[in-house]
Amino acid sequence: MAKKTKNNVVFRIWFFVDDEKLLGKGRVELLERIEKGGSIASAAKEMKMSYRQAWQMVSEMNQRARKKLVVKQLGGKSGGGATVTEEGKEAIKCFRELENKTRMFLEKEYKKLKF
């Protein structure tokens, strides 16, 4: 009896601005976690990356995008935090939509292959 295997296609999508990375899977996940938790530090911790690395990624995204994707609030009584802007939410949405459309297309085309 032949062993049943699961075949799939793996792909990565990157959005670039002037040959510089703007968004990819990890950066979008970081934005989603900032949106959920309201903090770059907590998002970094959840993703097992340093705060410095997460802040660098946010800084790069903010510099390369037309408008800031994340705004940071300084500490105080409430302790500060970060907010994903409307532009950031739209970037997440556009990325995830393209990712899903690409996945569906590639899976459909892959099934046509005879190997």
C-alpha positions in Angstrom: 0.0 0.0 0.0 1.4 3.4 -0.9 2.0 5.9 1.9 -0.3 8.9 1.7 1.6 12.1 1.8 0.6 15.7 2.1 2.0 17.9 -0.7 2.1 21.7 -0.5 3.7 24.8 -1.8 5.7 27.1 0.5 6.1 30.8 -0.5 7.1 34.1 1.1 5.7 37.5 0.2 7.7 40.7 0.8 6.5 44.3 0.1 9.5 46.5 -0.7 9.9 50.3 -1.0 13.0 51.4 -3.0 14.6 48.0 -2.6 14.1 48.1 1.2 11.9 45.6 3.0 8.6 47.1 4.2 6.4 44.2 5.1 6.8 40.4 5.3 5.2 37.7 7.3 7.2 38.4 10.5 6.7 42.1 10.3 2.9 41.7 9.8 2.8 39.3 12.8 4.6 41.9 14.8 2.0 44.5 13.8 -0.8 42.1 14.7 0.7 41.4 18.1 1.2 45.1 18.8 -2.4 45.8 17.9 -3.6 43.0 20.1 -1.4 43.8 23.1 -0.8 47.5 22.8 2.9 47.2 23.3 6.0 46.6 21.3 7.7 45.0 24.3 4.9 42.4 24.8 4.8 41.7 21.0 8.5 41.2 21.0 8.4 38.8 24.0 5.6 36.8 22.4 7.7 36.4 19.2 10.8 35.6 21.2 12.8 38.5 19.9 14.5 41.4 21.7 12.7 44.7 22.2 15.6 46.3 20.3 15.0 44.1 17.2 11.2 44.7 17.4 11.7 48.4 17.7 14.1 48.4 14.8 11.5 46.7 12.6 8.8 49.1 13.6 11.2 52.0 13.0 12.0 50.7 9.5 8.4 50.2 8.7 7.5 53.7 9.8 10.3 55.2 7.8 9.5 53.3 4.6 5.7 53.5 4.6 3.9 56.6 3.4 2.4 57.1 6.9 3.4 55.7 10.2 2.1 52.2 10.9 2.8 52.3 14.6 2.8 55.2 17.0 4.4 54.9 20.4 3.1 56.5 23.6 5.6 57.5 26.2 5.2 56.1 29.7 3.5 57.8 32.6 0.8 56.6 35.0 -0.6 54.3 32.3 2.9 53.0 31.4 3.0 54.0 27.7 2.5 51.5 24.9 2.1 51.4 21.2 -0.8 51.6 18.8 -1.2 50.4 15.2 -2.5 53.2 13.1 -5.3 53.0 10.6 -2.6 52.8 7.9 -1.0 49.9 9.8 -4.3 48.1 10.0 -4.8 48.6 6.3 -1.3 47.3 5.6 -2.1 44.1 7.7 -5.3 43.6 5.8 -3.8 44.1 2.4 -0.9 41.7 3.2 -3.2 39.0 4.6 -5.6 39.3 1.6 -2.7 39.0 -0.9 -1.2 36.1 1.1 -4.6 34.2 1.1 -5.2 34.8 -2.6 -1.7 33.7 -3.5 -2.0 30.6 -1.3 -5.3 29.6 -3.0 -3.8 30.2 -6.5 -0.7 28.2 -5.8 -2.5 25.3 -4.2 -4.9 25.1 -7.2 -2.0 25.2 -9.7 0.1 22.7 -7.6 -2.7 20.2 -7.8 -2.4 20.2 -11.6 1.2 19.0 -11.4 1.7 15.3 -12.1 4.6 14.4 -9.8 
